[in-house]
């Protein structure tokens, strides 16, 4: 089929300003264990191709799952017709930033192919973790899941790009829900979305789900008896997986340059980080440095090339608190007279690429967590996301967490439940006065980032270690 | 679109390849065009066509599910083999007895050729009408306009077959000035019903009226909430509370409270898959005809929706609300209706002594405390302060955090008109505007 797509691109070359074709096959396997039984095992294959064209400065895209050269020719013509309809409301020509067309291959480095591991072996891990969680009599719902992806994709363009990639992802997680006295409390491990990486089955084995099942259940049960989160202003230590989501919502999304230019305005919203702020706006304190890095080993947002054929890169977003860069595409980068930093990603063959996060990582600091707790007089330490909400310019946010610990005079006094904190993004990051060291740093995979119409789900990640924020409003 | 005959032929061919006690197969066909615009120009214009087949096989009580969009003979054989292999690795599900042995669901007309055949030029012409409204004020228009044709075919080894097709046309727009924005949307089965100019006009009017918003203090306000905003709440209520699993597991605000009053007497919510005022779907993804289910009746928690397996756990029959196998949730209502009242929205605003008019909510999250239905979210695209029945001025956006059980116990007025809101997931809600007393706003933002 690759040759057929090449032939079709050759044939339409004269009729278009630019065209690219993506041939994608995605295989996934999802296993869900619940309350001692295998709730579902689902295996999916999706294969098809999409052709994106620029005609007279206007975009068109069409796609199909029928893999023949005749269908590819029809889809290409359909994309051209769609681009001509786009022209009816044209205001300016689409211009792409310069990019050297690459001929290359890329494959995720793995030790153990997750699709070569038997279902029985996978299920036995989840059932054993589930059994241990249910030993705790307060646990009413015990859950475990694994999911694996293999994405084979070919990218071809009329500029001469010819890139083949194989991306493999492995993920898993467990959760225990305790119910009693009209209250429901849930604990997850290793995070509320589990954890997922561009790695093989070894990543799941390293999680040690079974070893952590008892503690997960105990914490859920203990939360039923814990006092409510206090209300007021407290110093807040945010642990890694929750901080990953904080970075995601309050830094990742507002730095997507298509949002900034308004193309998500009617759905996900726009951004407070408008272009005149780049290079001079204080986003956070001097302790805050954030990079987009699609090159870091094992991150869920790691790849060889984005879906415009731009090589994976590591570029600064926030340096020592100053906002310095966006996530870009070839079209949006050109508007800033820059080159794309490779953040265009599509959710399958039937979707166009949009600007998506890769691995958006908060650089580690030099604190030991133990010292940070000891240095906190009146605070709260929170972990594992429970609820999330942020306004459509990404300023006012509210997060709830599964678990929190009250800190007084440098000591953890005990658990509190239903912790909620809220703030305004730049004020919040300006209050960051400490970030823990690389010893605590982990790249947390988030496999459920939604954006665009039709909705696309991206698999992204965020490196973070625990950090402290001063005088944060907590409680409802 | 394959049509009923071809779709069922494919499914029967697949079922003939499966050597197990029972099997069921679902075919989902989709052809969809979508035109997106921003800065008053089209920036995305796409088309997709796909056919996905889901196969669920049962070896005794061991169930395997496989899914593929490859429909050639060899791929169907592979799909059958894979589902059987998965079933072999399964443990028996004690709550599985049998796939559906159902009669043919009643037909409901929901397919319009005008929508199915709508081309990108027609969509662009509609977008042009919206932009023209924004242009009158020098504002910028953003939004999307889609036209979709869907078909679903079901067949199982017990002889149950079903087929349904429907279309949907949808448009949303946000019109923006330098200091404000306004939102409007419209959903319909038939594109011929569309008046894109009206969509643009409403959003433009809200945008014009909400320029230069003032800051207002957080706190409790009586509010009039538009259908678009009520829709956002309904999606979360369905997700956390109207399916059987959350009830059975004790996580839901419905758990242990069936038969009890949990909302005001003026609140009734039901699901009716056959009502053409929504996006009808006469059977579910297990081939079971949909029943009309009263979920909340005059404030009393009455029922939740069931799939075959969740129903068996309680010794009940499926209500016909199963989602596709492999989804996170087994059953949900997908054609939800909220009982209307007798007021116009203008009357509801006129009755506010001191309150807010909310035209849209954003990024609601209903996981704070699912037993209380404690939700948080932001206002968006036009919020107004109302005093003595008159809209006084636009206000900057606010965050609410409140229990929806408490809020829906304090609904003082309900509009007589309900609006169809297409879901981005499955189906739709048909919801009115509400006037709610003492709604809790817990925070504010800068715009």
HADDOCK unambig.tbl for C-alpha pairs under 7 A between the chains (distance, minus, plus):
assign (segid A and resid 37 and name CA) (segid B and resid 91 and name CA) 6.78 0.50 0.50
assign (segid A and resid 38 and name CA) (segid B and resid 90 and name CA) 6.59 0.50 0.50
assign (segid A and resid 38 and name CA) (segid B and resid 91 and name CA) 6.30 0.50 0.50
assign (segid A and resid 40 and name CA) (segid B and resid 326 and name CA) 6.07 0.50 0.50
assign (segid A and resid 41 and name CA) (segid B and resid 64 and name CA) 6.40 0.50 0.50
assign (segid A and resid 41 and name CA) (segid B and resid 65 and name CA) 6.22 0.50 0.50
assign (segid A and resid 41 and name CA) (segid B and resid 86 and name CA) 6.86 0.50 0.50
assign (segid A and resid 42 and name CA) (segid B and resid 65 and name CA) 4.98 0.50 0.50
assign (segid A and resid 42 and name CA) (segid B and resid 66 and name CA) 5.41 0.50 0.50
assign (segid A and resid 42 and name CA) (segid B and resid 326 and name CA) 5.79 0.50 0.50
assign (segid A and resid 43 and name CA) (segid B and resid 65 and name CA) 6.60 0.50 0.50
assign (segid A and resid 43 and name CA) (segid B and resid 66 and name CA) 4.63 0.50 0.50
assign (segid A and resid 43 and name CA) (segid B and resid 67 and name CA) 5.98 0.50 0.50
assign (segid A and resid 44 and name CA) (segid B and resid 66 and name CA) 5.79 0.50 0.50
assign (segid A and resid 44 and name CA) (segid B and resid 67 and name CA) 4.47 0.50 0.50
assign (segid A and resid 44 and name CA) (segid B and resid 68 and name CA) 5.42 0.50 0.50
assign (segid A and resid 45 and name CA) (segid B and resid 67 and name CA) 6.39 0.50 0.50
assign (segid A and resid 45 and name CA) (segid B and resid 68 and name CA) 4.66 0.50 0.50
assign (segid A and resid 45 and name CA) (segid B and resid 69 and name CA) 6.62 0.50 0.50
assign (segid A and resid 46 and name CA) (segid B and resid 68 and name CA) 5.74 0.50 0.50
assign (segid A and resid 46 and name CA) (segid B and resid 69 and name CA) 5.32 0.50 0.50
assign (segid A and resid 47 and name CA) (segid B and resid 69 and name CA) 6.72 0.50 0.50
assign (segid A and resid 59 and name CA) (segid B and resid 43 and name CA) 6.84 0.50 0.50
assign (segid A and resid 59 and name CA) (segid B and resid 44 and name CA) 6.40 0.50 0.50
assign (segid A and resid 59 and name CA) (segid B and resid 45 and name CA) 6.70 0.50 0.50
assign (segid A and resid 60 and name CA) (segid B and resid 45 and name CA) 5.42 0.50 0.50
assign (segid A and resid 60 and name CA) (segid B and resid 46 and name CA) 6.28 0.50 0.50
assign (segid A and resid 61 and name CA) (segid B and resid 45 and name CA) 6.25 0.50 0.50
assign (segid A and resid 61 and name CA) (segid B and resid 46 and name CA) 4.70 0.50 0.50
assign (segid A and resid 61 and name CA) (segid B and resid 47 and name CA) 6.39 0.50 0.50
assign (segid A and resid 62 and name CA) (segid B and resid 46 and name CA) 5.60 0.50 0.50
assign (segid A and resid 62 and name CA) (segid B and resid 47 and name CA) 4.67 0.50 0.50
assign (segid A and resid 62 and name CA) (segid B and resid 48 and name CA) 5.94 0.50 0.50
assign (segid A and resid 63 and name CA) (segid B and resid 47 and name CA) 6.40 0.50 0.50
assign (segid A and resid 63 and name CA) (segid B and resid 48 and name CA) 5.12 0.50 0.50
assign (segid A and resid 63 and name CA) (segid B and resid 49 and name CA) 6.72 0.50 0.50
assign (segid A and resid 64 and name CA) (segid B and resid 48 and name CA) 6.31 0.50 0.50
assign (segid A and resid 64 and name CA) (segid B and resid 49 and name CA) 5.54 0.50 0.50
assign (segid A and resid 64 and name CA) (segid B and resid 50 and name CA) 6.50 0.50 0.50
assign (segid A and resid 65 and name CA) (segid B and resid 50 and name CA) 5.95 0.50 0.50
assign (segid A and resid 82 and name CA) (segid B and resid 45 and name CA) 6.48 0.50 0.50
assign (segid A and resid 82 and name CA) (segid B and resid 120 and name CA) 5.94 0.50 0.50
assign (segid A and resid 85 and name CA) (segid B and resid 120 and name CA) 5.81 0.50 0.50
assign (segid A and resid 85 and name CA) (segid B and resid 121 and name CA) 4.93 0.50 0.50
assign (segid A and resid 85 and name CA) (segid B and resid 124 and name CA) 6.52 0.50 0.50
assign (segid A and resid 86 and name CA) (segid B and resid 42 and name CA) 5.82 0.50 0.50
assign (segid A and resid 86 and name CA) (segid B and resid 45 and name CA) 6.79 0.50 0.50
assign (segid A and resid 86 and name CA) (segid B and resid 124 and name CA) 6.91 0.50 0.50
assign (segid A and resid 88 and name CA) (segid B and resid 124 and name CA) 6.94 0.50 0.50
assign (segid A and resid 89 and name CA) (segid B and resid 41 and name CA) 5.41 0.50 0.50
assign (segid A and resid 89 and name CA) (segid B and resid 42 and name CA) 6.22 0.50 0.50
assign (segid A and resid 90 and name CA) (segid B and resid 41 and name CA) 5.88 0.50 0.50
assign (segid A and resid 90 and name CA) (segid B and resid 42 and name CA) 6.89 0.50 0.50
assign (segid A and resid 91 and name CA) (segid B and resid 41 and name CA) 6.23 0.50 0.50
assign (segid A and resid 119 and name CA) (segid B and resid 89 and name CA) 6.31 0.50 0.50
assign (segid A and resid 120 and name CA) (segid B and resid 89 and name CA) 5.96 0.50 0.50
assign (segid A and resid 140 and name CA) (segid B and resid 249 and name CA) 6.79 0.50 0.50
assign (segid A and resid 141 and name CA) (segid B and resid 249 and name CA) 6.67 0.50 0.50
assign (segid A and resid 184 and name CA) (segid B and resid 251 and name CA) 6.37 0.50 0.50
assign (segid A and resid 262 and name CA) (segid B and resid 38 and name CA) 6.19 0.50 0.50
assign (segid A and resid 262 and name CA) (segid B and resid 39 and name CA) 6.82 0.50 0.50
assign (segid A and resid 263 and name CA) (segid B and resid 38 and name CA) 5.18 0.50 0.50
assign (segid A and resid 265 and name CA) (segid B and resid 142 and name CA) 6.22 0.50 0.50
assign (segid A and resid 265 and name CA) (segid B and resid 174 and name CA) 6.84 0.50 0.50
assign (segid A and resid 266 and name CA) (segid B and resid 142 and name CA) 5.70 0.50 0.50
assign (segid A and resid 266 and name CA) (segid B and resid 143 and name CA) 4.98 0.50 0.50
assign (segid A and resid 266 and name CA) (segid B and resid 173 and name CA) 5.80 0.50 0.50
assign (segid A and resid 266 and name CA) (segid B and resid 174 and name CA) 4.95 0.50 0.50
assign (segid A and resid 350 and name CA) (segid B and resid 48 and name CA) 5.90 0.50 0.50
assign (segid A and resid 386 and name CA) (segid B and resid 367 and name CA) 6.63 0.50 0.50
assign (segid A and resid 386 and name CA) (segid B and resid 368 and name CA) 6.90 0.50 0.50
assign (segid A and resid 387 and name CA) (segid B and resid 365 and name CA) 6.25 0.50 0.50
assign (segid A and resid 387 and name CA) (segid B and resid 367 and name CA) 5.50 0.50 0.50
assign (segid A and resid 387 and name CA) (segid B and resid 368 and name CA) 5.84 0.50 0.50
assign (segid A and resid 388 and name CA) (segid B and resid 365 and name CA) 6.30 0.50 0.50
assign (segid A and resid 389 and name CA) (segid B and resid 363 and name CA) 5.52 0.50 0.50
assign (segid A and resid 389 and name CA) (segid B and resid 364 and name CA) 6.41 0.50 0.50
assign (segid A and resid 389 and name CA) (segid B and resid 365 and name CA) 6.18 0.50 0.50
assign (segid A and resid 389 and name CA) (segid B and resid 377 and name CA) 6.18 0.50 0.50
assign (segid A and resid 390 and name CA) (segid B and resid 363 and name CA) 6.50 0.50 0.50
assign (segid A and resid 391 and name CA) (segid B and resid 362 and name CA) 6.86 0.50 0.50
assign (segid A and resid 391 and name CA) (segid B and resid 378 and name CA) 5.91 0.50 0.50
assign (segid A and resid 395 and name CA) (segid B and resid 445 and name CA) 6.78 0.50 0.50
assign (segid A and resid 396 and name CA) (segid B and resid 445 and name CA) 5.37 0.50 0.50
assign (segid A and resid 400 and name CA) (segid B and resid 368 and name CA) 6.56 0.50 0.50
